[in-house]
């Protein structure tokens, strides 16, 4: 093993530029201090939207190897909640060793490595009897088909006490999140509305986004733009410039909790841009 090479790898904290790339062409064209969701908030938002994952446990056969299983889960008291069978290998593994990790991945088009995902690391234990009724309700609301086997005598509820989280939001966006930060964060309140708002903006208000890019960012040569993301703190666009597409993020004056809040905040920014023409 080349220990010097390994030490070099450990020092790397962000992606390097491609060979021959001009750093000036990679500079942000918007204020880097614009309000942005934390990685903990992004992870919690994914957690609220996705209900399948890969559960990795410490195998007892073959012994000592990580064992990955496809599982469904629900959220219960801020933790992953599993309904698992006594026949499953991961259940047997958890009974012997509660250490586990859960990888949750976003689905979508394009390069899968550019999509969001996170891995929870913690201990899984069987849920106490006094919380079973609430747990059943939470799980069935997320997985209606579980109603047919949820009361089988060989199915049990387990939850994970999260110790640490590794979040990856795409290329170059990654960090470790503490269990406390994970517990304190909340999903984005606009998550269920964002797709509709983004589609509406891209279908009917591209001109407004072009003006926002030209006047509220450094992408002054924008000839087209479309919205790519929306959250409680602001929204993101892809500005089509003379040097190709560039990411632009604009922050709201006030945090948006509802779709109506988001509409008002977007209108404020568009009006501000138009006044600068």
Protein Blocks (a to p, Z undefined) as FASTA:
>chain_A
ZZklmmmmmmpmbdcddehiafklmpccbdfkbccddfklmmmmmmmmpccdcdddddfb
dghiacddddddddeehiacddddfkbmklmmmmmpmcdcdddddddehjfklpccdddd
dddddddfklmmmmmmmmmmmmmmlmmmmmpckbccdddddfbdcddebehiacdddfkl
mmmpccdfklmmmmmmmmmmmmmmmmmmmmmmmmmmcklmbcbdcdfbdcfkbccddddd
fkopaddddddfbdcfbfklmmmmmmmmmmmmmmmZZ
